[in-house]
Amino acid sequence: MGDTALELVSTVMTSPWLYVLLVGLAVLDAFLPLVPSEAAVLLAGTFAAGHGPDLALVVVAGAAGAVAGDHVAYAVGRALGTRVLSRVRPGTRTARAHAWAAGATARAGGPVLVGARFVPGGRTATTLTMGATGFPARRFAAYDSVACVLWASWCSGVGYVGGRVFADHPFVGAAAGTVLALLVGLVAALAHRRFTAR
């Protein structure tokens, strides 16, 4: 069973369609946070350490999909404005995320977008809110490009290191990379809570 799964994943990782898949997952992740774009980029990075995909193309595909998804979310927020936010039930986690994004964007602007990329749920709330609050499109594009390249580089880089350390066991390398990425997300979330508490 394990060998079959490894063979199937290896086939996907060596396919030229992998890059299209990474772009698609990163776009969908802008609206459906349960879509595993981070895990997919990390896994591709793990296999890039062996005879898998090209690491640079993994970064480009992940970043391109993330930029595209963020810009669609920004455009939806811009077009629908407060109607999007008014449908969010008060007191929910989503409402709190949007309230934080609006306040943080007003105080710190673009750098919040870069930081939110590494906070679970922060990407969607921030991009929609920036569109809804009329954050300048050019500044959004500049900061978002930086955020997405950093994110894709981080995920694929962590996977690559895991693939090097666990060269004979790529799934172990991917799991180790995922744990590390989750720890960084947890630290980012804790830092975000301390920041908002202040």
KAUR-V102131 format. One record per pair of residues at least 24 apart in sequence whose C-alpha atoms are under 7 Angstrom apart, sorted by the first residue. I is the first residue (numbers start at 1). GAP is how many residues later the second one is. Records with the same first field share a line. If there is no record, write none. Layout:
I=GAP / GAP
This chain:
13=31 / 34 / 39 / 40
14=38 / 39
19=39 / 42
22=39 / 40
23=38 / 39 / 41 / 42
24=41
26=36 / 39 / 40 / 43
27=38 / 39 / 41 / 42
28=41
30=39 / 40 / 43 / 94
31=93
33=88
38=117
39=139
41=114 / 115
42=113 / 114 / 116 / 117 / 132
43=116 / 131
44=112
45=111 / 112 / 114 / 115
46=113 / 114 / 116 / 117 / 124 / 127 / 128
47=116 / 123
48=112
49=111 / 114 / 115
59=93 / 94 / 97
62=90
63=85 / 86 / 89
66=82
67=77 / 78 / 81
70=57
73=54 / 55
74=53 / 54 / 56 / 57
75=56
76=52
77=51 / 52 / 54 / 55
78=53 / 54 / 56
81=51
82=50
97=28
98=27 / 28 / 31
101=24 / 25 / 28
102=27
110=29 / 30 / 33
111=32
113=30 / 31 / 34
114=29 / 30 / 33
117=30 / 34
118=67 / 70
119=66 / 69 / 70
120=65
